[in-house]
């Protein structure tokens, strides 16, 4: 059995202003760096074997901060853990999104959740197979985490009112039965105030309430 822990990166300026990021490579701000340190403190005291990250700088820096604090090697970059592509919605606020692309409109270039899960889940399974019996931290993104969790538990996916918060930890297990969800926003590593899905990016908020 392999334990996999999906961690959302720390805050960026676009997170702060509620702009949709996606593949746009926006760096951590100082709050985001503090969140990475807080996540590391919450993870301390447990045994970790490896840490991996999305190639985007906000995830890589979060992973590097955590790795340094926990005494782990430099994070391994996993291209398939990159954030969901939101196409022409990237850079927009909720108001701008609604004005340019009303809810019934398609957003050109947007990657579907099915497509995100289709690349992310095989990558996570590969990590599970490579690091058998290990504990692996994977620093990635809110849209990707939600896509994975909804694919693993589709009956529950639309019932969560929680956003995927910066620095949150979501626990998966890989074994002979495949990849399964153990804990959404795992309370073992909690330390943030809960908030509702309206604080997620505008595309995720829209899709999580339909």
C-alpha positions, 0 to 999 in steps of 0.5 A: 500500500502507498499513501499519497497526500495531495496538497494545494499550493500556497496563495498567489496574488491572483488567488487573493484577487479571485482571478482564475489561474489555471496554467498561468504561471503565477508565483507565490506571494508572502502569504503563500510562503507562510502557508507553505511553512504552516503546512510543513509544520502540520506535516511534521512528526509524520514519516514522509518518503518523497515529495513531488510537485506540479511544474508550475512555480507556485506548486514547486516553491510550495513543495521546496519549502515543505521539503526543506522544513521536513528534510526531504530531497528536492521535489520531483516534478511531475508534468501530469500534475499541472493545473487544469487549463481554463482556456480563455477564462484564465486571468478573469474574475468572477464578474468578468467571467460571467460577463464574457462567458455566461453560465450556459456558454462554453469557455474556449480552450477549457480542459474538462474535469474528465480530461484532467482526471484522465492524466492525473490519476494514471500519474498518481497510480504510477507514483503508488506503484513506484513508491510501494509502501511509501508515503508521498506528498504531491503538491498540486492545484485546486482544480486538479485535486477536485477533478481527481476527487470527483472521479474517485467518488463521483456520487459525493463530488457535487455535495462538498460545499468546501473549497480546496483551500491553499495548503489543504491536504487530501489523503489517497491510498493506492493498493491492489484495489486501486486508488481510493480517497481516504480523507477530504481536507484531512482533519489530521493536518487541519489548521485552517478556517473552513469556508464555502465554495464561493471562495473557489475560483469562479469556474470551479464554484460554478461547476461545483454548484450545478 
